[in-house]
């Protein structure tokens, strides 16, 4: 398989070809029972040596038992660190994305990589519109819809949509005109995902998680030498790294339980008793810690995500496995990666390393799933095939909350109510009095409605070419803390909602407020939980406020330079792009679903107060009908 410059050194993949394929692994010599009296002193001596080694490790400050904390750098129990990522080390106002170099069509140098939101969705429905609405009002980049309007009529239960979904995303990631290797891409399912926190929280947490994961990988798997010793090119680098993060699930499906996708993946980093005595012992998985890949949410650099999708395309197209679905394929890729990592590590261990593994397994603290007394299906390795894809999972729901069997893990919490917080603690005894605090990374955000403009009633839309502001409407645009008069905004600021007074979906066991909710479990939650989101009562006004922004030359220049507001160099507000380069306004995609999405009884988008027509700088109608 061809490797690009982002790939890991080839010698790492060649190692895979030399690994024996384990079925049932032979029992360790330390686990064999002594059968003669002469062996008993040896057993006793071994135990004494173990105790001495444990005492020595403990006194040296090196822990042989992996420890995890319920409180992460973005948890509810203490504030995150001041520095979230390398580029913020010296200046907290620095760009969220590290600055590579590329140039836009306007000839302006882009100081930041772009941030892309990709949503595979072949057709519109109310659930897609809920996803889009939540992304709009939190200022995520305008989404790119993959396969929108495409009809699939293939064989199989999904008519080819899953294979087409993988191919469509891969083809877009190969569009070098729209996406660059250093860009950051977020890919989500189109019909069951909602946003509740702005993108800067997600990106900062992503950076922090990558740093933490890579430190763990360095400690566990060590370093390797790249280049040739003696010619000045040799350098020591981590053997394995992580740059791509998928959501984590409590269930392994639809893969067989003996496959590496289920049996070889790492254990969750959540505490082993996070759900009490039933943790990881619940046959229905409600009290299991999430440790399995869910393909519905993924974030990472374009170059690395593209390689994962390239391998997935190979699996579903060249191997004729398109009917198995994207969930199966991506879980399998992750399982193969983890199986190979552990198999190589175990095969190259010294005697001391093997003893350490035996001791950890005996004490029940082993990090290796291959040490468990289970059967894992043989994995057939292919010479020259790449199996390392820099994949990790979001075990603590710091980015993505996967909802399979997890509805009971979440509470919608208002953080300025001590009585409410106490009632939650009382209702969940296994939390052991876990305190709840609003994380500092959320406290630092601007207030929820701060980006909402009341509008400029004096602007002449027909004469202005640099601005596009929707005409202000007291009926449609009223928001808490905003009187509608720009002169009164300062005086009304204290009345506006803050993050402490807005209900936020909180994973009370992981102690995390995720920016994104993936409602992939009980689908009835798509109806019952949507009104609970903090922005739902004001969705129509917030959407109008989001669209109320510059769209002319100013917007193009801002898009070219990048930054937190203009993520995608194509620009656009209040609509979506398709993978064919078409711009579709909100009304074109979601007209007719207003009652499902807004549920405010104010009627069809753009006709709430009669016929109005507003055209954006792309020549598309964003308010009213596109009729002459």
Secondary structure as UniProt FT lines:
FT   TURN            5..6
FT   HELIX           10..14
FT   HELIX           15..18
FT   HELIX           29..31
FT   HELIX           37..60
FT   TURN            73..74
FT   HELIX           86..88
FT   TURN            92..93
FT   STRAND          102..103
FT   TURN            105..106
FT   STRAND          109..110
FT   STRAND          115..120
FT   HELIX           126..137
FT   TURN            138..139
FT   STRAND          144..146
FT   TURN            148..149
FT   TURN            157..160
FT   HELIX           161..173
FT   TURN            176..178
FT   TURN            181..182
FT   STRAND          184..189
FT   STRAND          193..195
FT   HELIX           199..221
FT   STRAND          223..226
FT   TURN            229..232
FT   STRAND          235..238
FT   STRAND          244..249
FT   TURN            257..258
FT   HELIX           260..263
FT   TURN            272..275
FT   HELIX           276..278
FT   TURN            279..281
FT   TURN            283..284
FT   TURN            286..287
FT   STRAND          292..301
FT   HELIX           302..313
FT   HELIX           314..318
FT   HELIX           322..324
FT   HELIX           326..347
FT   HELIX           351..363
FT   HELIX           369..371
FT   TURN            383..384
FT   STRAND          391..394
FT   TURN            395..396
FT   STRAND          400..402
FT   TURN            404..406
FT   HELIX           407..409
FT   STRAND          410..413
FT   TURN            415..416
FT   HELIX           418..427
FT   HELIX           429..431
FT   TURN            432..433
FT   HELIX           440..443
FT   TURN            448..451
FT   TURN            457..458
FT   TURN            461..463
FT   TURN            474..476
FT   TURN            480..481
FT   HELIX           486..488
FT   HELIX           489..492
FT   HELIX           493..495
FT   TURN            499..501
FT   STRAND          504..507
FT   TURN            508..511
FT   STRAND          516..518
FT   TURN            523..524
FT   HELIX           525..528
FT   HELIX           530..532
FT   TURN            534..535
FT   HELIX           536..538
FT   HELIX           539..547
FT   HELIX           553..561
FT   TURN            569..570
FT   STRAND          575..578
FT   TURN            579..580
FT   STRAND          583..585
FT   HELIX           586..590
FT   TURN            591..592
FT   HELIX           594..597
FT   TURN            605..606
FT   TURN            608..609
FT   STRAND          614..615
FT   TURN            617..618
FT   STRAND          621..623
//
